[in-house]
């Protein structure tokens, strides 16, 4: 299959996954709802993540990993293997325990978190397909028991890696809300998966890559 065909198909699925306008999370206990506004064409998109997990580091930093697995949904609904065009998306938000001195959320340049959004295509067949957006922003936290609530403010993203997938968004502003459940093992598992997939897609030596 030519490279043109999977790029076109993956782009269409991504656009379906990112419909217009944002919606509130409501009473959900483990998910994320984020709105992206393209800085090139001012188009707005919504990305819903069906699962969100969090862990604290020994120094107090917070890792939150969001997952939207279209491939798994296709398998569950059809009772068969996922379609090769299905999209799997993982977003990693790393929030610093102590933001820079003087950082205020209402300052457009304020940042206390790094953000990486990975879009994987191919469904495990053929060459790896990956699109990565990377950026930073200000994230407000509210923790209660095993639940962590995040409000993403003033964040920006831009495409960094593009291997086999079209980029329908380009540089974008990001806002939204996440409710994550504490699960350090799941966070570690998903970050390891990201490391493996990105290394495979870019042809890097996995052993030389930093640990997640």
C-alpha positions as CSV (number, residue, x, y, z in Angstrom):
1,X,0.0,0.0,0.0
2,X,1.3,3.4,-0.9
3,X,2.1,6.1,1.7
4,X,-0.6,8.4,0.3
5,X,-3.5,6.0,1.1
6,X,-2.8,5.6,4.8
7,X,-2.1,9.3,5.3
8,X,-5.4,10.2,3.7
9,X,-7.4,7.6,5.7
10,X,-5.8,8.5,9.0
11,X,-6.5,12.2,8.5
12,X,-10.2,11.5,8.0
13,X,-10.5,9.5,11.1
14,X,-8.6,12.1,13.2
15,X,-11.0,14.8,12.0
16,X,-14.0,12.6,13.0
17,X,-12.4,12.1,16.4
18,X,-12.0,15.9,16.7
19,X,-15.5,17.4,16.0
20,X,-16.3,21.0,16.5
21,X,-16.9,22.7,19.8
22,X,-16.0,21.6,23.4
23,X,-18.2,19.9,26.0
24,X,-17.9,19.7,29.8
25,X,-16.8,16.6,31.6
26,X,-19.7,16.6,33.9
27,X,-19.5,13.9,36.6
28,X,-17.1,11.7,34.8
29,X,-14.5,10.1,37.1
30,X,-11.8,9.1,34.6
31,X,-11.5,11.0,31.3
32,X,-10.5,14.2,29.5
33,X,-12.2,16.7,27.2
34,X,-9.9,19.2,25.4
35,X,-10.4,21.9,22.9
36,X,-7.8,22.8,20.3
37,X,-7.9,26.0,18.2
38,X,-5.7,26.0,15.2
39,X,-3.5,29.1,15.0
40,X,-3.3,28.8,11.2
41,X,-7.0,28.6,10.2
42,X,-8.7,29.3,13.6
43,X,-10.7,26.1,13.3
44,X,-11.8,24.6,16.6
45,X,-11.6,20.8,17.4
46,X,-12.6,18.7,20.4
47,X,-10.7,15.7,21.6
48,X,-12.3,13.3,24.1
49,X,-10.1,10.9,26.0
50,X,-11.9,7.9,27.4
51,X,-9.3,7.2,30.2
52,X,-6.9,9.2,32.3
53,X,-4.4,8.1,34.9
54,X,-2.1,9.9,37.2
55,X,1.0,9.4,39.4
56,X,3.2,11.5,41.7
57,X,6.9,11.4,41.5
58,X,9.2,11.3,44.6
59,X,9.7,15.1,44.2
60,X,6.0,15.9,43.9
61,X,5.7,16.3,40.1
62,X,2.6,14.9,38.6
63,X,2.3,12.8,35.4
64,X,-1.1,12.5,33.8
65,X,-1.6,10.2,30.8
66,X,-4.8,10.3,28.8
67,X,-5.8,7.5,26.4
68,X,-8.3,7.3,23.5
69,X,-8.1,3.9,21.8
70,X,-10.2,3.7,18.7
71,X,-8.5,0.4,17.7
72,X,-9.8,-1.3,20.9
73,X,-13.3,0.1,20.3
74,X,-13.4,-1.3,16.8
75,X,-12.3,-4.7,18.1
76,X,-15.0,-4.7,20.9
77,X,-17.8,-3.5,18.6
78,X,-17.0,-5.8,15.7
79,X,-15.8,-8.8,17.6
80,X,-12.7,-9.0,15.4
81,X,-9.3,-7.6,15.0
82,X,-9.0,-3.7,14.9
83,X,-9.0,-2.1,11.4
84,X,-5.6,-1.1,10.2
85,X,-6.7,2.5,10.0
86,X,-7.8,2.8,13.6
87,X,-6.3,5.6,15.6
88,X,-4.8,5.3,19.1
89,X,-4.1,8.6,20.9
90,X,-2.0,9.2,24.1
91,X,-1.4,12.5,25.8
92,X,1.2,13.0,28.5
93,X,0.9,16.1,30.8
94,X,3.8,16.6,33.2
95,X,3.0,19.2,35.9
96,X,5.9,20.6,38.0
97,X,5.4,20.5,41.7
98,X,6.6,24.1,42.0
99,X,6.1,26.4,39.1
100,X,8.4,29.3,38.3
101,X,8.4,32.0,41.0
102,X,5.7,34.6,40.2
103,X,3.8,32.3,37.9
104,X,0.1,33.3,37.7
105,X,-2.6,31.5,35.7
106,X,-3.9,34.8,34.2
107,X,-0.6,35.5,32.6
108,X,-0.7,34.4,29.0
109,X,3.0,33.3,29.2
110,X,2.6,31.3,32.4
111,X,3.7,27.7,32.3
112,X,4.0,24.9,34.9
113,X,3.5,21.9,32.6
114,X,4.8,20.2,29.5
115,X,2.4,18.5,27.1
116,X,3.0,15.8,24.5
117,X,0.2,14.4,22.4
118,X,0.8,11.3,20.3
119,X,-1.4,10.0,17.5
120,X,-0.6,6.5,16.4
121,X,-2.0,4.9,13.2
122,X,-1.7,1.7,11.3
123,X,-3.3,-0.6,13.8
124,X,-0.1,-2.6,14.2
125,X,0.1,-3.5,10.5
126,X,2.9,-2.2,8.2
127,X,5.2,0.7,9.0
128,X,4.5,2.7,12.2
129,X,2.5,5.9,11.8
130,X,2.9,8.6,14.4
131,X,2.1,12.3,14.8
132,X,3.4,14.1,17.8
133,X,2.4,17.6,19.1
134,X,4.5,19.1,21.8
135,X,4.1,22.2,23.9
136,X,3.6,23.7,27.4
137,X,0.9,25.6,29.4
138,X,-0.5,26.4,32.8
139,X,-2.4,23.6,34.5
140,X,-4.5,24.1,37.7
141,X,-4.7,21.1,40.0
142,X,-7.3,19.8,42.5
143,X,-6.6,16.5,44.2
144,X,-9.0,14.5,46.4
145,X,-8.3,11.0,47.4
146,X,-7.4,8.9,44.4
147,X,-8.7,11.4,41.9
148,X,-6.9,14.4,40.4
149,X,-8.7,17.1,38.5
150,X,-6.8,19.3,36.0
151,X,-7.8,22.5,34.3
152,X,-5.6,23.2,31.3
153,X,-5.2,26.9,30.6
154,X,-3.1,28.9,28.2
155,X,-1.4,25.9,26.6
156,X,0.1,25.8,23.1
157,X,1.1,22.8,21.0
158,X,2.9,22.4,17.7
159,X,3.7,19.4,15.5
160,X,7.1,17.9,16.2
161,X,7.1,14.4,14.6
162,X,5.2,13.4,11.5
163,X,5.6,9.9,10.3
164,X,3.0,8.7,7.8
165,X,0.0,10.8,9.1
166,X,-1.4,14.1,7.8
167,X,-1.5,17.0,10.3
168,X,-5.0,18.5,10.2
169,X,-4.4,21.1,12.9
170,X,-0.9,22.5,12.9
171,X,0.2,24.9,15.8
172,X,-2.7,25.2,18.2
173,X,-3.9,26.6,21.5
174,X,-5.2,24.1,24.0
175,X,-7.7,24.3,26.8
176,X,-9.8,21.8,28.7
177,X,-10.4,19.6,31.7
178,X,-9.2,16.2,32.9
179,X,-10.3,13.9,35.7
180,X,-7.6,11.3,36.3
181,X,-7.5,8.3,38.6
182,X,-4.3,7.5,40.4
183,X,-2.7,4.5,38.9
184,X,1.1,4.6,38.7
185,X,1.5,1.2,37.1
186,X,-0.8,2.2,34.2
187,X,1.0,5.5,33.7
188,X,4.3,3.7,33.5
189,X,2.9,1.1,31.0
190,X,1.5,3.8,28.7
191,X,4.6,5.9,28.7
192,X,6.7,2.8,27.9
193,X,4.4,2.1,25.0
194,X,4.8,5.7,23.7
195,X,8.6,5.3,24.0
196,X,8.5,2.1,22.0
197,X,6.2,3.3,19.3
198,X,8.0,6.6,18.7
199,X,11.4,4.9,18.6
200,X,10.1,2.4,16.1
201,X,8.5,5.0,13.9
202,X,11.6,7.2,13.9
203,X,14.1,4.3,13.6
204,X,15.9,5.2,16.8
205,X,17.7,2.7,19.0
206,X,15.3,2.1,21.9
207,X,18.2,1.2,24.3
208,X,19.6,4.7,23.8
209,X,16.4,6.5,24.6
210,X,15.7,8.0,28.1
211,X,13.3,6.1,30.4
212,X,9.7,7.5,30.6
